[in-house]
Amino acid sequence: MKATLKLSGMHCTTCSVLIDTVLEELDGVHRAKTSYAKQLVEVEYDDTKVNLKTMAQVIKNEGYDVQSS
Ligand SMILES: [Cu+2]
């Protein structure tokens, strides 16, 4: 599965690296590519293991907002 989540609250490129890291630590997330410039993250994941709600939650836990997709 592929999906794009819109984000807000990132203020530098380090934020995008952090979001990539926390998402890729989730079981079932194959790849996360966060764009600071576009304020979004593209994820490739196994939808039998993880869902968008879980991914949004871990992003929120880091202090960023996710617009519902
Ligand atoms: Cu930052």
N, CA, C, O and the ligand as a Tripos MOL2 file, in Angstrom:
@<TRIPOS>MOLECULE
protein
  277   275    70     0     0
PROTEIN
NO_CHARGES

@<TRIPOS>ATOM
      1 N           0.8480   -1.1920    0.0000 N.3       1 MET1
      2 CA          0.0000    0.0000    0.0000 C.3       1 MET1
      3 C           0.8800    1.2380    0.0000 C.2       1 MET1
      4 O           1.9660    1.2550    0.5800 O.2       1 MET1
      5 N           0.3820    2.2780   -0.6680 N.am      2 LYS2
      6 CA          1.0570    3.5720   -0.6370 C.3       2 LYS2
      7 C           0.0590    4.6240   -0.2200 C.2       2 LYS2
      8 O          -1.1130    4.5560   -0.5920 O.2       2 LYS2
      9 N           0.5080    5.5880    0.5430 N.am      3 ALA3
     10 CA         -0.3810    6.6710    0.9500 C.3       3 ALA3
     11 C           0.4420    7.9180    1.1890 C.2       3 ALA3
     12 O           1.6560    7.8580    1.3870 O.2       3 ALA3
     13 N          -0.2370    9.0400    1.1680 N.am      4 THR4
     14 CA          0.4060   10.3140    1.4670 C.3       4 THR4
     15 C          -0.3540   10.9890    2.5970 C.2       4 THR4
     16 O          -1.5790   11.1100    2.5560 O.2       4 THR4
     17 N           0.3770   11.4180    3.5870 N.am      5 LEU5
     18 CA         -0.2290   12.1490    4.7020 C.3       5 LEU5
     19 C           0.2690   13.5740    4.6630 C.2       5 LEU5
     20 O           1.4590   13.8300    4.4780 O.2       5 LEU5
     21 N          -0.6630   14.5050    4.8420 N.am      6 LYS6
     22 CA         -0.2740   15.9160    4.9310 C.3       6 LYS6
     23 C           0.0440   16.2440    6.3770 C.2       6 LYS6
     24 O          -0.6710   15.8440    7.2960 O.2       6 LYS6
     25 N           1.1260   16.9770    6.5580 N.am      7 LEU7
     26 CA          1.6010   17.2960    7.8980 C.3       7 LEU7
     27 C           1.6010   18.7960    8.1230 C.2       7 LEU7
     28 O           1.6010   19.5890    7.1820 O.2       7 LEU7
     29 N           1.6030   19.1590    9.3940 N.am      8 SER8
     30 CA          1.9540   20.5310    9.7330 C.3       8 SER8
     31 C           2.7400   20.5210   11.0220 C.2       8 SER8
     32 O           2.6620   19.5770   11.8090 O.2       8 SER8
     33 N           3.4910   21.5700   11.2280 N.am      9 GLY9
     34 CA          4.2650   21.6870   12.4470 C.3       9 GLY9
     35 C           5.7470   21.4150   12.2740 C.2       9 GLY9
     36 O           6.5230   21.5980   13.2120 O.2       9 GLY9
     37 N           6.1500   20.9800   11.0880 N.am     10 MET10
     38 CA          7.5940   20.7920   10.8580 C.3      10 MET10
     39 C           8.2320   22.1660   10.6660 C.2      10 MET10
     40 O           7.6960   23.0350    9.9790 O.2      10 MET10
     41 N           9.3980   22.3310   11.2990 N.am     11 HIS11
     42 CA         10.0380   23.6290   11.1580 C.3      11 HIS11
     43 C          11.4590   23.5470   10.6250 C.2      11 HIS11
     44 O          12.1050   24.5820   10.4640 O.2      11 HIS11
     45 N          11.9650   22.3590   10.3480 N.am     12 CYS12
     46 CA         13.2690   22.2390    9.7120 C.3      12 CYS12
     47 C          13.4110   20.8200    9.1420 C.2      12 CYS12
     48 O          12.5660   19.9580    9.3810 O.2      12 CYS12
     49 N          14.4670   20.5980    8.4030 N.am     13 THR13
     50 CA         14.6160   19.2950    7.7510 C.3      13 THR13
     51 C          14.8850   18.1730    8.7540 C.2      13 THR13
     52 O          14.6240   17.0070    8.4610 O.2      13 THR13
     53 N          15.4000   18.5160    9.9270 N.am     14 THR14
     54 CA         15.6100   17.4950   10.9550 C.3      14 THR14
     55 C          14.2840   16.8600   11.3650 C.2      14 THR14
     56 O          14.2200   15.6650   11.6560 O.2      14 THR14
     57 N          13.2280   17.6720   11.3850 N.am     15 CYS15
     58 CA         11.9020   17.1430   11.7010 C.3      15 CYS15
     59 C          11.5230   16.0410   10.7160 C.2      15 CYS15
     60 O          10.9850   15.0110   11.1210 O.2      15 CYS15
     61 N          11.7970   16.2450    9.4300 N.am     16 SER16
     62 CA         11.4050   15.2450    8.4380 C.3      16 SER16
     63 C          12.1900   13.9530    8.6290 C.2      16 SER16
     64 O          11.6550   12.8650    8.4190 O.2      16 SER16
     65 N          13.4440   14.0670    9.0230 N.am     17 VAL17
     66 CA         14.2620   12.8690    9.2840 C.3      17 VAL17
     67 C          13.7000   12.1130   10.4900 C.2      17 VAL17
     68 O          13.6270   10.8840   10.4860 O.2      17 VAL17
     69 N          13.3090   12.8610   11.5150 N.am     18 LEU18
     70 CA         12.7270   12.2500   12.7080 C.3      18 LEU18
     71 C          11.4430   11.4910   12.3750 C.2      18 LEU18
     72 O          11.2330   10.3740   12.8480 O.2      18 LEU18
     73 N          10.5990   12.0970   11.5700 N.am     19 ILE19
     74 CA          9.3330   11.4490   11.2060 C.3      19 ILE19
     75 C           9.6120   10.1770   10.3930 C.2      19 ILE19
     76 O           8.9860    9.1440   10.6320 O.2      19 ILE19
     77 N          10.5360   10.2440    9.4460 N.am     20 ASP20
     78 CA         10.9210    9.0220    8.7100 C.3      20 ASP20
     79 C          11.3160    7.9180    9.6820 C.2      20 ASP20
     80 O          10.8950    6.7700    9.5370 O.2      20 ASP20
     81 N          12.1230    8.2720   10.6670 N.am     21 THR21
     82 CA         12.6530    7.2870   11.6070 C.3      21 THR21
     83 C          11.5580    6.6490   12.4460 C.2      21 THR21
     84 O          11.5060    5.4250   12.5640 O.2      21 THR21
     85 N          10.6920    7.4520   13.0260 N.am     22 VAL22
     86 CA          9.6540    6.8650   13.8860 C.3      22 VAL22
     87 C           8.6680    6.0230   13.0790 C.2      22 VAL22
     88 O           8.1640    5.0130   13.5690 O.2      22 VAL22
     89 N           8.3940    6.4370   11.8500 N.am     23 LEU23
     90 CA          7.4790    5.6240   11.0320 C.3      23 LEU23
     91 C           8.1190    4.3010   10.6410 C.2      23 LEU23
     92 O           7.4730    3.2540   10.6870 O.2      23 LEU23
     93 N           9.3820    4.3490   10.2590 N.am     24 GLU24
     94 CA         10.0400    3.1190    9.8020 C.3      24 GLU24
     95 C          10.3100    2.1480   10.9530 C.2      24 GLU24
     96 O          10.5830    0.9690   10.7240 O.2      24 GLU24
     97 N          10.2350    2.6430   12.1840 N.am     25 GLU25
     98 CA         10.3460    1.7330   13.3320 C.3      25 GLU25
     99 C           9.0800    0.9140   13.5310 C.2      25 GLU25
    100 O           9.1040   -0.1020   14.2260 O.2      25 GLU25
    101 N           7.9700    1.3410   12.9280 N.am     26 LEU26
    102 CA          6.7250    0.5850   13.0710 C.3      26 LEU26
    103 C           6.7850   -0.6870   12.2420 C.2      26 LEU26
    104 O           7.2410   -0.6830   11.0990 O.2      26 LEU26
    105 N           6.3160   -1.7730   12.8380 N.am     27 ASP27
    106 CA          6.2550   -3.0220   12.1030 C.3      27 ASP27
    107 C           5.2560   -2.8670   10.9480 C.2      27 ASP27
    108 O           4.1170   -2.4550   11.1680 O.2      27 ASP27
    109 N           5.6680   -3.1890    9.7490 N.am     28 GLY28
    110 CA          4.7800   -3.0980    8.6030 C.3      28 GLY28
    111 C           5.0190   -1.8850    7.7290 C.2      28 GLY28
    112 O           4.5140   -1.8270    6.6080 O.2      28 GLY28
    113 N           5.7780   -0.9160    8.2140 N.am     29 VAL29
    114 CA          6.1170    0.2430    7.3760 C.3      29 VAL29
    115 C           7.4110   -0.0640    6.6310 C.2      29 VAL29
    116 O           8.4700   -0.2240    7.2390 O.2      29 VAL29
    117 N           7.3100   -0.1440    5.3100 N.am     30 HIS30
    118 CA          8.4910   -0.4610    4.5060 C.3      30 HIS30
    119 C           9.3570    0.7760    4.2780 C.2      30 HIS30
    120 O          10.5840    0.7270    4.3650 O.2      30 HIS30
    121 N           8.6810    1.8810    3.9850 N.am     31 ARG31
    122 CA          9.4440    3.0810    3.6690 C.3      31 ARG31
    123 C           8.6390    4.3210    3.9940 C.2      31 ARG31
    124 O           7.4320    4.3660    3.7560 O.2      31 ARG31
    125 N           9.2910    5.3110    4.5280 N.am     32 ALA32
    126 CA          8.6410    6.5980    4.7870 C.3      32 ALA32
    127 C           9.5490    7.6790    4.2160 C.2      32 ALA32
    128 O          10.7520    7.7030    4.4730 O.2      32 ALA32
    129 N           8.9520    8.5650    3.4430 N.am     33 LYS33
    130 CA          9.7220    9.6400    2.8340 C.3      33 LYS33
    131 C           9.0050   10.9510    3.1370 C.2      33 LYS33
    132 O           7.9830   11.2790    2.5340 O.2      33 LYS33
    133 N           9.5590   11.6710    4.0670 N.am     34 THR34
    134 CA          8.9430   12.9250    4.5010 C.3      34 THR34
    135 C           9.5890   14.0860    3.7730 C.2      34 THR34
    136 O          10.8140   14.1810    3.6930 O.2      34 THR34
    137 N           8.7600   14.9660    3.2440 N.am     35 SER35
    138 CA          9.2610   16.1730    2.5910 C.3      35 SER35
    139 C           8.9640   17.3820    3.4480 C.2      35 SER35
    140 O           7.8050   17.7280    3.6800 O.2      35 SER35
    141 N          10.0200   18.0200    3.9150 N.am     36 TYR36
    142 CA          9.8450   19.2570    4.6730 C.3      36 TYR36
    143 C           9.2900   20.3500    3.7640 C.2      36 TYR36
    144 O           8.4090   21.1100    4.1660 O.2      36 TYR36
    145 N           9.8040   20.4250    2.5500 N.am     37 ALA37
    146 CA          9.3760   21.4800    1.6290 C.3      37 ALA37
    147 C           7.8860   21.3650    1.2980 C.2      37 ALA37
    148 O           7.1820   22.3700    1.2060 O.2      37 ALA37
    149 N           7.4190   20.1350    1.1210 N.am     38 LYS38
    150 CA          6.0100   19.9280    0.7530 C.3      38 LYS38
    151 C           5.1120   19.7130    1.9600 C.2      38 LYS38
    152 O           3.8890   19.7000    1.8240 O.2      38 LYS38
    153 N           5.7010   19.5430    3.1390 N.am     39 GLN39
    154 CA          4.9330   19.2850    4.3560 C.3      39 GLN39
    155 C           4.0400   18.0480    4.1930 C.2      39 GLN39
    156 O           2.8500   18.0810    4.5070 O.2      39 GLN39
    157 N           4.6330   16.9680    3.7020 N.am     40 LEU40
    158 CA          3.8860   15.7210    3.6130 C.3      40 LEU40
    159 C           4.8380   14.5470    3.7470 C.2      40 LEU40
    160 O           6.0580   14.6810    3.6490 O.2      40 LEU40
    161 N           4.2290   13.3860    3.9760 N.am     41 VAL41
    162 CA          5.0210   12.1630    4.0440 C.3      41 VAL41
    163 C           4.3710   11.1100    3.1620 C.2      41 VAL41
    164 O           3.1620   10.8860    3.2200 O.2      41 VAL41
    165 N           5.2050   10.4610    2.3350 N.am     42 GLU42
    166 CA          4.7530    9.3450    1.5130 C.3      42 GLU42
    167 C           5.1910    8.0660    2.2050 C.2      42 GLU42
    168 O           6.3640    7.8900    2.5340 O.2      42 GLU42
    169 N           4.2350    7.1790    2.4200 N.am     43 VAL43
    170 CA          4.5480    5.9300    3.1050 C.3      43 VAL43
    171 C           4.2110    4.7320    2.2100 C.2      43 VAL43
    172 O           3.2380    4.7430    1.4570 O.2      43 VAL43
    173 N           5.0500    3.7090    2.3220 N.am     44 GLU44
    174 CA          4.7690    2.4120    1.7160 C.3      44 GLU44
    175 C           4.6750    1.4300    2.8760 C.2      44 GLU44
    176 O           5.5910    1.3220    3.6910 O.2      44 GLU44
    177 N           3.5540    0.7180    2.9370 N.am     45 TYR45
    178 CA          3.3250   -0.1080    4.1200 C.3      45 TYR45
    179 C           2.4970   -1.3420    3.7960 C.2      45 TYR45
    180 O           1.8560   -1.4390    2.7500 O.2      45 TYR45
    181 N           2.5360   -2.2670    4.7240 N.am     46 ASP46
    182 CA          1.7470   -3.4940    4.6410 C.3      46 ASP46
    183 C           0.4760   -3.2780    5.4460 C.2      46 ASP46
    184 O           0.5230   -3.1940    6.6730 O.2      46 ASP46
    185 N          -0.6650   -3.1880    4.7570 N.am     47 ASP47
    186 CA         -1.8890   -2.8260    5.4700 C.3      47 ASP47
    187 C          -2.4660   -3.9630    6.3130 C.2      47 ASP47
    188 O          -3.4760   -3.7720    6.9900 O.2      47 ASP47
    189 N          -1.8470   -5.1340    6.2820 N.am     48 THR48
    190 CA         -2.2520   -6.1870    7.2200 C.3      48 THR48
    191 C          -1.5400   -6.0250    8.5660 C.2      48 THR48
    192 O          -1.9090   -6.6640    9.5510 O.2      48 THR48
    193 N          -0.5210   -5.1680    8.6010 N.am     49 LYS49
    194 CA          0.2670   -5.0000    9.8350 C.3      49 LYS49
    195 C           0.1090   -3.6490   10.5000 C.2      49 LYS49
    196 O           0.2600   -3.5160   11.7140 O.2      49 LYS49
    197 N          -0.1970   -2.6440    9.6880 N.am     50 VAL50
    198 CA         -0.2180   -1.2860   10.2400 C.3      50 VAL50
    199 C          -1.2350   -0.4670    9.4450 C.2      50 VAL50
    200 O          -1.4690   -0.7260    8.2650 O.2      50 VAL50
    201 N          -1.8290    0.5140   10.1020 N.am     51 ASN51
    202 CA         -2.7810    1.3580    9.3690 C.3      51 ASN51
    203 C          -2.4110    2.8390    9.5150 C.2      51 ASN51
    204 O          -1.5280    3.2230   10.2820 O.2      51 ASN51
    205 N          -3.1340    3.6420    8.7380 N.am     52 LEU52
    206 CA         -2.8030    5.0670    8.7100 C.3      52 LEU52
    207 C          -3.0580    5.7410   10.0560 C.2      52 LEU52
    208 O          -2.3740    6.6950   10.4270 O.2      52 LEU52
    209 N          -4.0530    5.2270   10.7780 N.am     53 LYS53
    210 CA         -4.3640    5.8170   12.0730 C.3      53 LYS53
    211 C          -3.1740    5.6580   13.0330 C.2      53 LYS53
    212 O          -2.8250    6.5820   13.7690 O.2      53 LYS53
    213 N          -2.5690    4.4810   13.0080 N.am     54 THR54
    214 CA         -1.4010    4.2350   13.8550 C.3      54 THR54
    215 C          -0.2500    5.1510   13.4470 C.2      54 THR54
    216 O           0.4290    5.7280   14.2960 O.2      54 THR54
    217 N          -0.0430    5.2740   12.1380 N.am     55 MET55
    218 CA          1.0460    6.1360   11.6590 C.3      55 MET55
    219 C           0.8070    7.5880   12.0500 C.2      55 MET55
    220 O           1.7310    8.2890   12.4620 O.2      55 MET55
    221 N          -0.4420    8.0330   11.9180 N.am     56 ALA56
    222 CA         -0.7600    9.4090   12.3000 C.3      56 ALA56
    223 C          -0.4950    9.6140   13.7930 C.2      56 ALA56
    224 O          -0.0230   10.6710   14.2110 O.2      56 ALA56
    225 N          -0.8070    8.5850   14.5920 N.am     57 GLN57
    226 CA         -0.6300    8.7170   16.0370 C.3      57 GLN57
    227 C           0.8510    8.8760   16.4100 C.2      57 GLN57
    228 O           1.1910    9.7090   17.2500 O.2      57 GLN57
    229 N           1.7260    8.0860   15.7940 N.am     58 VAL58
    230 CA          3.1330    8.2130   16.1650 C.3      58 VAL58
    231 C           3.7020    9.5710   15.7220 C.2      58 VAL58
    232 O           4.5970   10.1200   16.3650 O.2      58 VAL58
    233 N           3.1730   10.0920   14.6240 N.am     59 ILE59
    234 CA          3.6120   11.4220   14.1840 C.3      59 ILE59
    235 C           3.1410   12.4790   15.2010 C.2      59 ILE59
    236 O           3.8900   13.3820   15.5770 O.2      59 ILE59
    237 N           1.8930   12.3380   15.6250 N.am     60 LYS60
    238 CA          1.3490   13.2750   16.6160 C.3      60 LYS60
    239 C           2.1030   13.1800   17.9390 C.2      60 LYS60
    240 O           2.3060   14.1810   18.6260 O.2      60 LYS60
    241 N           2.5140   11.9620   18.2830 N.am     61 ASN61
    242 CA          3.2690   11.7770   19.5230 C.3      61 ASN61
    243 C           4.5830   12.5510   19.5120 C.2      61 ASN61
    244 O           5.1160   12.9010   20.5660 O.2      61 ASN61
    245 N           5.0980   12.8130   18.3190 N.am     62 GLU62
    246 CA          6.3370   13.5890   18.1970 C.3      62 GLU62
    247 C           6.0590   15.0930   18.1800 C.2      62 GLU62
    248 O           6.9900   15.8980   18.1430 O.2      62 GLU62
    249 N           4.7790   15.4690   18.2070 N.am     63 GLY63
    250 CA          4.4350   16.8700   18.3040 C.3      63 GLY63
    251 C           4.0430   17.5440   16.9970 C.2      63 GLY63
    252 O           3.9890   18.7710   16.9160 O.2      63 GLY63
    253 N           3.7670   16.7330   15.9670 N.am     64 TYR64
    254 CA          3.3480   17.3030   14.6810 C.3      64 TYR64
    255 C           1.8820   16.9980   14.4570 C.2      64 TYR64
    256 O           1.3250   16.0920   15.0770 O.2      64 TYR64
    257 N           1.2550   17.7620   13.5600 N.am     65 ASP65
    258 CA         -0.1330   17.5090   13.2320 C.3      65 ASP65
    259 C          -0.2410   16.8090   11.8890 C.2      65 ASP65
    260 O           0.5550   17.0310   10.9770 O.2      65 ASP65
    261 N          -1.2500   15.9590   11.7990 N.am     66 VAL66
    262 CA         -1.5250   15.2360   10.5620 C.3      66 VAL66
    263 C          -2.9330   15.6000   10.1210 C.2      66 VAL66
    264 O          -3.8830   15.4620   10.8920 O.2      66 VAL66
    265 N          -3.0710   16.0610    8.8950 N.am     67 GLN67
    266 CA         -4.4060   16.3250    8.3610 C.3      67 GLN67
    267 C          -4.9970   14.9840    7.9270 C.2      67 GLN67
    268 O          -4.3070   14.1540    7.3360 O.2      67 GLN67
    269 N          -6.2690   14.7850    8.2220 N.am     68 SER68
    270 CA         -6.8790   13.4910    7.8920 C.3      68 SER68
    271 C          -6.8210   13.2760    6.3850 C.2      68 SER68
    272 O          -7.0300   14.2020    5.6020 O.2      68 SER68
    273 N          -6.5370   12.0530    5.9990 N.am     69 SER69
    274 CA         -6.3350   11.7610    4.5670 C.3      69 SER69
    275 C          -7.6010   11.1650    3.9770 C.2      69 SER69
    276 O          -7.6390   10.8500    2.7870 O.2      69 SER69
    277 CU         12.8450   20.5720   13.0210 Cu       70 CU70
@<TRIPOS>BOND
     1     1     2 1
     2     2     3 1
     3     3     4 2
     4     3     5 am
     5     5     6 1
     6     6     7 1
     7     7     8 2
     8     7     9 am
     9     9    10 1
    10    10    11 1
    11    11    12 2
    12    11    13 am
    13    13    14 1
    14    14    15 1
    15    15    16 2
    16    15    17 am
    17    17    18 1
    18    18    19 1
    19    19    20 2
    20    19    21 am
    21    21    22 1
    22    22    23 1
    23    23    24 2
    24    23    25 am
    25    25    26 1
    26    26    27 1
    27    27    28 2
    28    27    29 am
    29    29    30 1
    30    30    31 1
    31    31    32 2
    32    31    33 am
    33    33    34 1
    34    34    35 1
    35    35    36 2
    36    35    37 am
    37    37    38 1
    38    38    39 1
    39    39    40 2
    40    39    41 am
    41    41    42 1
    42    42    43 1
    43    43    44 2
    44    43    45 am
    45    45    46 1
    46    46    47 1
    47    47    48 2
    48    47    49 am
    49    49    50 1
    50    50    51 1
    51    51    52 2
    52    51    53 am
    53    53    54 1
    54    54    55 1
    55    55    56 2
    56    55    57 am
    57    57    58 1
    58    58    59 1
    59    59    60 2
    60    59    61 am
    61    61    62 1
    62    62    63 1
    63    63    64 2
    64    63    65 am
    65    65    66 1
    66    66    67 1
    67    67    68 2
    68    67    69 am
    69    69    70 1
    70    70    71 1
    71    71    72 2
    72    71    73 am
    73    73    74 1
    74    74    75 1
    75    75    76 2
    76    75    77 am
    77    77    78 1
    78    78    79 1
    79    79    80 2
    80    79    81 am
    81    81    82 1
    82    82    83 1
    83    83    84 2
    84    83    85 am
    85    85    86 1
    86    86    87 1
    87    87    88 2
    88    87    89 am
    89    89    90 1
    90    90    91 1
    91    91    92 2
    92    91    93 am
    93    93    94 1
    94    94    95 1
    95    95    96 2
    96    95    97 am
    97    97    98 1
    98    98    99 1
    99    99   100 2
   100    99   101 am
   101   101   102 1
   102   102   103 1
   103   103   104 2
   104   103   105 am
   105   105   106 1
   106   106   107 1
   107   107   108 2
   108   107   109 am
   109   109   110 1
   110   110   111 1
   111   111   112 2
   112   111   113 am
   113   113   114 1
   114   114   115 1
   115   115   116 2
   116   115   117 am
   117   117   118 1
   118   118   119 1
   119   119   120 2
   120   119   121 am
   121   121   122 1
   122   122   123 1
   123   123   124 2
   124   123   125 am
   125   125   126 1
   126   126   127 1
   127   127   128 2
   128   127   129 am
   129   129   130 1
   130   130   131 1
   131   131   132 2
   132   131   133 am
   133   133   134 1
   134   134   135 1
   135   135   136 2
   136   135   137 am
   137   137   138 1
   138   138   139 1
   139   139   140 2
   140   139   141 am
   141   141   142 1
   142   142   143 1
   143   143   144 2
   144   143   145 am
   145   145   146 1
   146   146   147 1
   147   147   148 2
   148   147   149 am
   149   149   150 1
   150   150   151 1
   151   151   152 2
   152   151   153 am
   153   153   154 1
   154   154   155 1
   155   155   156 2
   156   155   157 am
   157   157   158 1
   158   158   159 1
   159   159   160 2
   160   159   161 am
   161   161   162 1
   162   162   163 1
   163   163   164 2
   164   163   165 am
   165   165   166 1
   166   166   167 1
   167   167   168 2
   168   167   169 am
   169   169   170 1
   170   170   171 1
   171   171   172 2
   172   171   173 am
   173   173   174 1
   174   174   175 1
   175   175   176 2
   176   175   177 am
   177   177   178 1
   178   178   179 1
   179   179   180 2
   180   179   181 am
   181   181   182 1
   182   182   183 1
   183   183   184 2
   184   183   185 am
   185   185   186 1
   186   186   187 1
   187   187   188 2
   188   187   189 am
   189   189   190 1
   190   190   191 1
   191   191   192 2
   192   191   193 am
   193   193   194 1
   194   194   195 1
   195   195   196 2
   196   195   197 am
   197   197   198 1
   198   198   199 1
   199   199   200 2
   200   199   201 am
   201   201   202 1
   202   202   203 1
   203   203   204 2
   204   203   205 am
   205   205   206 1
   206   206   207 1
   207   207   208 2
   208   207   209 am
   209   209   210 1
   210   210   211 1
   211   211   212 2
   212   211   213 am
   213   213   214 1
   214   214   215 1
   215   215   216 2
   216   215   217 am
   217   217   218 1
   218   218   219 1
   219   219   220 2
   220   219   221 am
   221   221   222 1
   222   222   223 1
   223   223   224 2
   224   223   225 am
   225   225   226 1
   226   226   227 1
   227   227   228 2
   228   227   229 am
   229   229   230 1
   230   230   231 1
   231   231   232 2
   232   231   233 am
   233   233   234 1
   234   234   235 1
   235   235   236 2
   236   235   237 am
   237   237   238 1
   238   238   239 1
   239   239   240 2
   240   239   241 am
   241   241   242 1
   242   242   243 1
   243   243   244 2
   244   243   245 am
   245   245   246 1
   246   246   247 1
   247   247   248 2
   248   247   249 am
   249   249   250 1
   250   250   251 1
   251   251   252 2
   252   251   253 am
   253   253   254 1
   254   254   255 1
   255   255   256 2
   256   255   257 am
   257   257   258 1
   258   258   259 1
   259   259   260 2
   260   259   261 am
   261   261   262 1
   262   262   263 1
   263   263   264 2
   264   263   265 am
   265   265   266 1
   266   266   267 1
   267   267   268 2
   268   267   269 am
   269   269   270 1
   270   270   271 1
   271   271   272 2
   272   271   273 am
   273   273   274 1
   274   274   275 1
   275   275   276 2
@<TRIPOS>SUBSTRUCTURE
     1 MET1         2 RESIDUE 1 A MET
     2 LYS2         6 RESIDUE 1 A LYS
     3 ALA3        10 RESIDUE 1 A ALA
     4 THR4        14 RESIDUE 1 A THR
     5 LEU5        18 RESIDUE 1 A LEU
     6 LYS6        22 RESIDUE 1 A LYS
     7 LEU7        26 RESIDUE 1 A LEU
     8 SER8        30 RESIDUE 1 A SER
     9 GLY9        34 RESIDUE 1 A GLY
    10 MET10       38 RESIDUE 1 A MET
    11 HIS11       42 RESIDUE 1 A HIS
    12 CYS12       46 RESIDUE 1 A CYS
    13 THR13       50 RESIDUE 1 A THR
    14 THR14       54 RESIDUE 1 A THR
    15 CYS15       58 RESIDUE 1 A CYS
    16 SER16       62 RESIDUE 1 A SER
    17 VAL17       66 RESIDUE 1 A VAL
    18 LEU18       70 RESIDUE 1 A LEU
    19 ILE19       74 RESIDUE 1 A ILE
    20 ASP20       78 RESIDUE 1 A ASP
    21 THR21       82 RESIDUE 1 A THR
    22 VAL22       86 RESIDUE 1 A VAL
    23 LEU23       90 RESIDUE 1 A LEU
    24 GLU24       94 RESIDUE 1 A GLU
    25 GLU25       98 RESIDUE 1 A GLU
    26 LEU26      102 RESIDUE 1 A LEU
    27 ASP27      106 RESIDUE 1 A ASP
    28 GLY28      110 RESIDUE 1 A GLY
    29 VAL29      114 RESIDUE 1 A VAL
    30 HIS30      118 RESIDUE 1 A HIS
    31 ARG31      122 RESIDUE 1 A ARG
    32 ALA32      126 RESIDUE 1 A ALA
    33 LYS33      130 RESIDUE 1 A LYS
    34 THR34      134 RESIDUE 1 A THR
    35 SER35      138 RESIDUE 1 A SER
    36 TYR36      142 RESIDUE 1 A TYR
    37 ALA37      146 RESIDUE 1 A ALA
    38 LYS38      150 RESIDUE 1 A LYS
    39 GLN39      154 RESIDUE 1 A GLN
    40 LEU40      158 RESIDUE 1 A LEU
    41 VAL41      162 RESIDUE 1 A VAL
    42 GLU42      166 RESIDUE 1 A GLU
    43 VAL43      170 RESIDUE 1 A VAL
    44 GLU44      174 RESIDUE 1 A GLU
    45 TYR45      178 RESIDUE 1 A TYR
    46 ASP46      182 RESIDUE 1 A ASP
    47 ASP47      186 RESIDUE 1 A ASP
    48 THR48      190 RESIDUE 1 A THR
    49 LYS49      194 RESIDUE 1 A LYS
    50 VAL50      198 RESIDUE 1 A VAL
    51 ASN51      202 RESIDUE 1 A ASN
    52 LEU52      206 RESIDUE 1 A LEU
    53 LYS53      210 RESIDUE 1 A LYS
    54 THR54      214 RESIDUE 1 A THR
    55 MET55      218 RESIDUE 1 A MET
    56 ALA56      222 RESIDUE 1 A ALA
    57 GLN57      226 RESIDUE 1 A GLN
    58 VAL58      230 RESIDUE 1 A VAL
    59 ILE59      234 RESIDUE 1 A ILE
    60 LYS60      238 RESIDUE 1 A LYS
    61 ASN61      242 RESIDUE 1 A ASN
    62 GLU62      246 RESIDUE 1 A GLU
    63 GLY63      250 RESIDUE 1 A GLY
    64 TYR64      254 RESIDUE 1 A TYR
    65 ASP65      258 RESIDUE 1 A ASP
    66 VAL66      262 RESIDUE 1 A VAL
    67 GLN67      266 RESIDUE 1 A GLN
    68 SER68      270 RESIDUE 1 A SER
    69 SER69      274 RESIDUE 1 A SER
    70 CU70       277 GROUP 0 **** ****
